[in-house]
C-alpha cells in the first residue's frame, strides 16, 4: 500500500475528520474508499440511454463530417 501527503486547509481537514468519524471510519479510510469508488465508476461504460440523454458524441462519430451532413440537409 502506498502513502501520500495531501496539503489542505485546516478547516477542510477538521471537517473531513469529523465527517468520517460520523461514518465510523478514519479520514484516510474514507478518502481511500472514495478513490476506489471513483475509479470503479469511471471504468464502467455509460449506459446507452444515459449517453443519448447526455449529448456525449460517441468516439466513432466524425464530428466534422456529421456537421457537414447536417448543414447539407438543412441548406441543401
C-alpha distances in whole Angstrom, upper triangle without the diagonal:
4,7,10,14,16,20,22,25,26,27,25,22,25,25,21,21,25,24,21,22,25,23,22,18,16,16,12,12,15,14,11,14,16,14,13,17,18,16,18,21,22,21,24,28,30,33,36,38,35,35,39,39,37,39,36,38,36,35,38,41,42,43,46,48,47,48,51,52,52,55,57,57,58,60,61
4,7,10,13,17,19,23,23,25,23,20,23,24,20,20,24,23,20,23,25,23,23,19,17,16,12,13,15,13,11,14,16,13,14,17,18,16,19,21,21,21,25,28,30,33,36,38,35,35,39,39,36,38,35,37,36,34,37,40,41,42,44,46,46,47,50,51,51,53,56,56,56,59,60
4,7,10,13,16,19,20,22,20,17,20,21,18,18,21,21,19,21,24,22,21,18,15,13,10,12,14,12,11,14,15,13,15,18,18,18,20,23,22,23,26,30,31,34,38,39,36,36,40,40,37,39,36,38,37,36,39,41,43,43,45,48,47,48,51,52,52,54,56,57,57,59,61
4,6,10,13,16,17,20,17,15,18,19,16,17,20,20,18,21,24,22,22,18,15,13,10,13,14,11,11,15,15,13,15,18,17,17,20,22,22,23,26,29,31,34,37,38,35,35,38,38,35,37,34,36,36,35,38,40,41,41,43,46,45,46,49,50,50,52,54,55,55,57,59
4,6,10,13,14,17,14,12,16,17,15,15,19,19,18,20,23,22,22,19,15,13,11,14,15,12,13,16,16,15,17,20,19,20,23,24,24,25,28,31,32,36,39,40,36,36,40,39,36,38,35,37,37,36,40,41,42,42,44,47,46,47,50,51,51,52,55,56,56,58,60
4,6,10,12,14,11,10,14,15,12,14,17,17,16,19,22,21,22,18,15,12,11,14,14,11,12,16,15,13,17,19,18,19,22,22,22,24,27,30,31,34,37,38,34,34,37,36,33,35,33,35,36,35,38,40,41,40,42,45,44,44,48,49,48,50,53,53,53,55,57
4,7,9,12,10,9,13,14,13,14,17,18,18,20,23,23,23,20,17,14,13,17,16,14,16,19,17,17,20,22,20,22,25,25,25,27,30,32,33,36,39,40,36,36,39,38,34,36,34,37,37,37,40,41,42,41,43,46,45,45,48,50,49,51,54,54,54,56,58
4,6,8,7,7,10,11,10,12,15,16,16,18,20,21,22,19,16,13,13,17,16,13,16,18,17,17,20,21,20,22,25,25,25,28,30,32,32,35,38,38,35,35,38,36,33,35,34,36,37,37,41,41,42,41,43,46,45,45,48,50,48,50,53,54,53,55,57
4,6,5,7,9,10,11,13,14,15,17,18,20,21,23,21,18,14,16,19,18,16,19,21,19,20,23,24,23,25,28,27,27,30,33,35,35,38,40,40,36,37,40,38,35,37,36,38,40,39,43,44,44,43,45,48,47,46,50,52,50,51,55,55,54,56,59
4,5,5,6,9,10,11,12,14,15,16,19,20,21,19,16,13,15,18,17,16,19,21,20,21,24,25,24,27,29,29,30,32,34,37,37,40,42,42,39,39,42,40,37,39,38,41,42,42,46,47,48,46,48,51,50,50,53,55,53,55,58,58,57,59,62
4,5,5,6,9,10,11,12,14,15,17,19,20,19,16,13,16,19,17,16,20,21,20,21,24,24,24,27,29,28,29,32,34,36,36,38,41,41,37,38,41,38,36,38,37,40,42,42,46,46,47,45,48,51,49,49,52,54,52,53,57,57,56,58,61
4,5,5,6,9,10,10,12,14,15,17,18,17,14,11,13,16,14,13,17,18,16,17,21,21,20,23,25,25,25,28,30,32,32,35,38,37,33,34,37,35,32,35,34,37,38,38,42,43,44,42,45,48,46,46,49,51,49,51,54,54,53,55,58
4,5,5,6,8,10,10,12,14,15,16,14,12,8,11,14,12,11,15,17,15,17,20,21,20,23,25,25,26,29,30,33,33,36,39,39,35,36,39,37,34,37,36,39,40,40,43,44,46,44,47,50,48,48,52,53,51,53,56,56,55,58,60
4,6,5,6,9,10,11,13,15,15,14,12,10,13,15,14,14,17,18,18,20,22,23,23,25,27,27,29,31,33,36,35,38,41,40,37,38,41,39,36,39,38,41,42,43,46,47,48,47,50,52,51,51,54,56,54,56,59,59,58,60,63
4,6,5,6,8,10,11,13,14,13,12,10,13,15,12,13,16,17,16,18,21,20,21,24,25,25,26,29,30,33,33,35,38,37,34,35,38,36,33,36,35,39,40,40,44,45,46,45,47,50,48,48,52,53,51,53,56,56,55,57,60
4,6,5,6,8,10,11,12,11,9,6,9,11,9,9,13,13,12,15,17,17,18,20,22,22,23,26,27,30,30,32,36,35,32,33,36,34,32,35,34,37,38,38,42,43,44,43,46,48,47,47,51,51,50,52,55,55,54,57,59
4,6,5,6,9,10,10,9,7,5,9,10,9,10,13,14,14,17,19,19,20,23,24,24,26,28,30,33,33,35,39,38,35,36,39,38,35,38,37,40,41,41,45,46,47,46,49,52,50,50,54,55,53,55,59,58,57,60,63
4,6,5,6,9,10,10,9,8,12,13,11,13,16,16,16,19,21,21,22,25,26,26,28,30,31,34,34,36,39,39,35,37,40,38,36,39,38,41,42,43,46,47,49,48,51,53,51,51,55,56,54,56,59,59,58,61,63
4,5,5,7,9,9,9,8,12,12,9,11,14,14,13,16,18,18,19,22,23,22,25,27,28,31,30,32,35,35,32,33,36,34,32,35,35,38,39,40,43,44,46,45,48,50,48,48,52,53,51,53,56,56,55,58,60
4,5,5,6,5,6,5,9,8,6,9,12,11,11,14,16,16,17,20,21,21,23,25,26,30,30,31,35,35,31,33,36,35,33,36,35,38,38,39,42,44,46,45,48,50,48,49,52,53,51,54,57,56,55,58,61
4,5,5,5,6,8,11,10,9,12,15,14,15,18,19,19,21,23,24,24,27,29,30,33,33,35,38,38,35,37,40,38,36,39,38,42,42,43,46,47,49,48,52,54,52,52,56,57,55,57,60,60,59,62,64
4,5,8,9,10,14,13,11,14,16,15,16,19,20,19,21,24,24,24,27,29,29,33,32,34,37,36,33,36,38,36,35,38,38,41,41,42,46,47,49,48,51,53,51,52,56,56,54,56,59,59,58,61,63
4,6,8,10,12,11,9,12,14,12,13,16,17,16,18,21,21,21,24,26,26,29,29,31,34,34,31,33,36,34,33,36,35,39,39,40,43,44,47,46,49,51,49,50,54,54,52,55,58,57,56,59,61
4,7,10,12,10,9,13,14,13,15,18,18,18,20,23,23,23,26,28,28,32,32,33,37,37,34,36,39,38,36,39,38,42,41,42,45,47,49,49,52,54,52,53,56,57,55,58,61,60,59,63,65
4,7,8,6,6,10,11,10,12,15,15,16,18,20,21,22,24,26,27,30,31,32,36,36,33,35,38,37,35,38,37,40,40,40,44,45,47,47,50,52,50,51,55,55,54,56,59,59,58,61,63
4,5,5,6,9,10,11,12,14,15,16,18,20,21,22,24,26,27,31,32,34,37,37,34,36,39,38,36,39,37,40,40,40,44,45,47,47,50,52,50,51,55,55,54,56,59,59,59,61,63
4,6,5,6,9,10,11,12,14,15,16,18,20,21,22,24,26,29,30,32,36,36,33,34,37,36,33,36,35,38,38,38,41,43,45,44,47,49,48,48,52,53,52,54,57,56,56,59,61
4,5,5,6,9,10,11,12,14,15,17,19,20,21,23,25,28,29,32,35,36,33,34,37,36,34,36,34,37,37,37,40,42,44,43,46,48,47,48,51,52,51,53,56,56,56,59,61
4,5,5,6,9,10,11,12,14,15,16,18,20,21,23,26,28,30,33,34,31,32,36,35,33,36,34,36,36,36,39,41,43,43,46,48,47,48,51,52,51,53,56,55,55,58,60
4,5,5,6,9,10,11,12,14,15,16,18,20,21,25,26,28,31,32,28,30,33,32,30,33,31,34,34,34,38,39,41,41,44,46,44,45,49,49,48,51,53,53,53,56,58
4,5,5,6,9,10,10,12,14,15,16,18,20,24,24,27,30,31,28,28,32,31,28,31,29,32,32,32,35,37,39,38,41,44,42,43,46,47,46,48,51,51,51,54,55
4,5,5,6,9,10,11,12,14,16,17,19,22,24,26,30,31,28,28,32,31,29,32,29,32,31,31,34,36,38,38,41,43,42,43,47,47,46,49,51,51,51,54,56
4,5,5,6,9,10,11,12,14,15,17,20,22,24,27,28,25,26,30,29,27,30,28,31,30,30,34,35,38,37,41,43,41,42,46,46,45,48,50,50,50,53,55
4,5,5,6,9,10,10,12,14,16,19,20,22,26,26,23,24,27,26,24,27,25,28,28,28,31,33,35,35,38,40,38,39,43,43,42,45,47,47,47,50,52
4,5,5,6,9,10,11,12,15,18,19,22,25,26,23,24,27,27,24,27,24,27,26,26,30,31,33,33,36,38,37,38,41,42,41,44,46,46,46,49,51
4,5,5,6,9,10,11,13,16,18,20,24,25,23,23,27,27,24,27,25,27,26,26,29,31,33,33,37,38,37,39,42,42,42,44,47,46,47,50,51
4,5,5,6,9,10,11,14,15,18,21,22,19,20,24,24,22,24,22,25,24,25,28,30,32,32,35,37,35,37,40,40,39,42,45,44,44,47,49
4,5,5,6,9,10,13,14,17,20,21,18,18,22,22,19,22,20,22,22,22,25,27,29,29,32,34,33,34,37,38,37,39,42,41,42,45,46
4,5,5,6,9,12,14,17,20,22,19,19,23,23,20,23,20,22,21,21,24,26,28,28,32,33,32,34,37,37,37,39,42,42,42,45,46
4,6,5,7,10,12,15,18,20,17,18,21,22,20,22,20,22,21,21,24,26,29,29,32,34,32,34,37,37,37,40,42,41,42,45,46
4,6,6,9,9,12,16,17,14,15,18,18,16,19,17,19,18,19,22,24,27,27,30,32,30,31,35,35,34,37,39,38,39,42,43
4,6,8,9,12,15,17,14,14,18,18,16,18,15,17,16,16,19,21,24,24,27,29,27,29,32,32,32,34,37,36,37,40,41
4,6,9,12,15,18,15,15,18,20,18,19,16,18,16,16,19,21,24,24,28,29,28,30,33,33,32,35,37,37,38,41,42
4,6,9,12,14,13,12,16,17,16,18,15,17,15,16,18,20,24,24,28,29,27,29,32,32,31,34,36,36,37,40,41
4,6,9,12,10,9,13,15,13,15,13,14,12,13,15,17,20,21,25,25,23,26,29,28,28,31,33,32,33,36,37
4,6,8,7,6,10,11,10,12,10,12,11,13,15,16,20,20,23,24,22,24,27,26,26,29,31,30,31,34,35
4,6,5,6,9,10,10,13,12,13,12,15,16,17,21,21,25,25,22,25,28,27,26,29,31,29,30,34,35
4,5,5,6,9,10,11,11,12,10,14,14,15,19,19,23,22,20,22,25,23,23,26,28,26,27,31,31
4,5,5,6,9,10,11,13,13,16,17,17,21,20,24,24,21,22,26,24,23,26,28,26,27,30,31
4,5,5,6,9,9,12,12,15,17,17,21,20,23,24,21,22,26,25,23,27,29,27,27,31,32
4,5,5,7,6,8,8,12,14,14,17,16,20,20,18,19,23,22,21,24,26,25,25,28,30
4,6,6,7,8,9,13,14,13,16,16,19,19,16,18,21,20,18,21,23,22,22,26,27
4,6,8,11,12,16,18,16,19,18,21,22,18,19,23,22,19,23,25,23,23,27,28
4,5,9,11,14,16,15,18,16,20,21,18,18,22,22,20,22,25,24,24,27,29
4,6,9,12,14,13,15,13,16,17,14,15,18,18,16,19,21,20,20,23,25
4,6,9,12,11,13,11,15,16,14,15,18,18,17,20,22,22,22,25,27
4,6,8,7,9,8,12,13,10,12,15,15,15,18,20,19,20,23,24
4,6,6,9,9,13,14,12,14,17,17,17,20,21,21,22,25,26
4,5,8,9,13,13,12,15,17,17,18,21,22,23,24,26,27
4,7,9,12,12,11,14,16,16,17,20,21,21,23,25,25
4,6,9,8,7,11,13,12,13,16,17,18,19,22,22
4,6,5,6,9,10,11,12,14,15,17,18,20,20
4,6,5,6,9,10,10,12,14,15,16,18,19
4,5,5,6,9,10,11,12,14,15,16,17
4,5,5,6,9,10,10,12,14,15,15
4,5,5,6,9,10,11,12,14,15
4,5,5,6,9,10,10,12,13
4,5,5,6,9,10,10,11
4,5,5,6,8,10,10
4,5,5,6,9,9
4,5,5,6,7
4,5,5,5
4,6,5
4,6
4
